[in-house]
Amino acid sequence: MAQMNIASAARGGSIWRMTTTRKIRWGSLGYAKIAWEHLIPAIQRSANSEFHAVASRDKSKLDECRAKFKTPNLHLGYDELVRDPEVDAVYIPLPNSQHREWALKAAERGKHILCEKPIAMNAAECRDMMAVAKANGVLLMEAFMYRYTDRTRKVLEVLRSGTLGDITFISSSFRYLISRPNPVRLKPELGGGALYDVGCYPVNFTGMVMDEVARLKTGKPDAVAPAPESISVRRIDEDGVDMNLSAIVKYPGGVLASLNCGFTGHLRLFSEIAGTRGVLEVPVPFFDNPGNLALTVNREAREIAVEKSDRYRHEVEDFADAILSKREPQLKMSETLRNMEMLDRLYAAK
């Protein structure tokens, strides 16, 4: 299937050239903020999807969803939604500790699954989800929406050009300050913690960069990064969750990566990729606002313009088109499993 340039899509067109007029009917397993603020509106903006149903254990949330989105079907309980025969795909914005349970139940009912990050609590849970999805012939994808932005596309273009030379250092941070009381992100029984909530983004970004390093070195378009040789971690925990975490990761071939995340400081999102000939600075790498990348090669600096993107819509359209076209989505489960294995290693490291 032909794919349009993401920059063109950001100006209003769809990324995916649809080969069918059929639309995927979505149900949301829960009415969390990310669902009503981002995913449901993205489904309604998309060219190949429609918002069909929502489930919640709170009737007031169902009423709110109906008023806001004119939702056709309301289910008081998640089981009712996964049994809805008119739902093709489900979106899971539930707390991290509930991802595996409801992904398995949805897969067993033949529903395709877009699940919020991190997809599971550990790699073993991720493997279970992958196995059940495969056994039931459904697609499963982790919702890393930043992979669908013009910013990410420009980063990949610079890496693939070889302009930076041999990559030697990667740094990526995602931190912000939690100020409101008793949030889900601070509850260990629900899968709270900075690494699960925002640290998974720098982990994913670093893996994406290292895959491109492997492809440049081998000349093979499907090459993937080797596992890290060593990991060193320092973290500050409070009440059973990590509040601030930094890691140094050493890869074969002489690449070091610095990963940082936390709940205890002012908002900071920044990534940097350094090589033997140049360095690429990436402000707000996980957002879809317009801006610039800063590229310095042989001490000559220039800016690369980044256009505003509709990251959630692009994510929905890719996943829906993958279902309709019977192909893998852009973000593959092999990469997601590697991400979970890295999270396991980071939590186990000292």
ABEGO torsion letter per residue (X at the ends): XBBBBAAAAAAGBBABBBABABBBBBBBBEBBAAAAAAAAAAAAABAABBBABBBBABAAAAAAAAAAAGBABBBBEAAAAAABAABABBBBABBAAAAAAAAAAAAAAGBBBBBBOBABABAAAAAAAAAAAAAAGBBBBBBBAAAABAAAAAAAAAAAAGAAEBBABBBBBBBBBBABBGBAAABAAAGBEAAAAAAAAAAAAAAAAAAAAAAAAAGBAABBBBBBABBBBBBBBBGGBBABBBBBBBBBGGBBBBBBBEAABBBBBBBBBBBAABBBBBBGAABABBEBBBBBBGGBBBBBBBBBBBAAAAAAAAAAAAAAAGBBBABBAAAAAAAAAAAAAAAABX
